[in-house]
Amino acid sequence: MPWKRQPALQEYATKDLITPTFDGVIGVADLRATLMAGFSRTSMATKRIERSQIFHNNLEKITEGKENLQFRGGEKIYKQGDPADAVFFVKSGKVKITAVSPARKDATLSVRSQGDFFGMGCLSGLKGQSLRVSTATALDLSQLIRIRKAAMTRALREHLPLRQAFIDYLLTCNTNIQEDLCDQLLHPIEIRLARLLLKLAHLGGERAKAEVTIPKFSHEALSKMVGATRSRVTHFMNKFKKMGLVHYSRSLVVQADRIAEVISSE
């Protein structure tokens, strides 16, 4: 894969930013359209609900090696370094996935919600995936299904609808990772933060709502998720508050429609 600096993207680039190219220069307009296509509130919420129901119905067919669990907000589901012997499915609630480097630097990798799987690395069969590479923590009251590795592998082999839905889910996860990478490379901090808030607003599995309540992440946690300093995140969160895009109660309330308009206008 050739690597070279993108002259057309200098307004977004830092001094040393190098971006990958795939058979030539990335088309910024095409990429922006692709990124924005995923943020239709109605389609995202509807797809999450439908996907959750498909998985729930098929997981009910697993009779052995499965258990229903409940975790309160703040409870650890598993820790980095624990044996990786099961996959988890989120029936309700939200789960934060984090990792810590040997130098004790931590990062929030993702947030899982209704209809999502996590802990899927154990299915890869790689020796390095015998241990958890991240920590999973419940953000609020969460209902989960824990499926042991052998039971999940057997179910994927025997149940075609589950296998097809799971492959589609993995491809969706891969697309999301690519979108996040493009976000980091192409967009300024303000837009990255707005997109993150919009993404968190769509985690609830509810149908389209203009005003959405999400877990109240600290500015430090948000800064690690968007790749910025805490002071810059605080600056833009205060700006969003003055613009009426967010406000605080016991949780963070996001005006999803208005944030989507801000992103699309850039």
HUPEFEN-V526653 format. One line per field, one symbol per residue. phi: phi as a letter, one per 30 degrees, with the letter a starting at -180 (. if undefined). A space follows every 50 residues. Layout:
# HUPEFEN-V526653
phi = ???
This chain:
# HUPEFEN-V526653
phi = .dbadcedcddcddecdccdcchkddddddddddddddcdeddddddddd deddddddddddcbibbcbbbdejdddacejdecbaccbcdajbbccbbb dedidcbcdabcbejccaidedddidedcdbdcaccbddbebcbcccded dddddddcceedddddddddddddddddddddeddccdeedddddddddd dcddiddebdcbcbeddddddddddcibdddddeeddddddddidbacbd bcccddeddddddddd
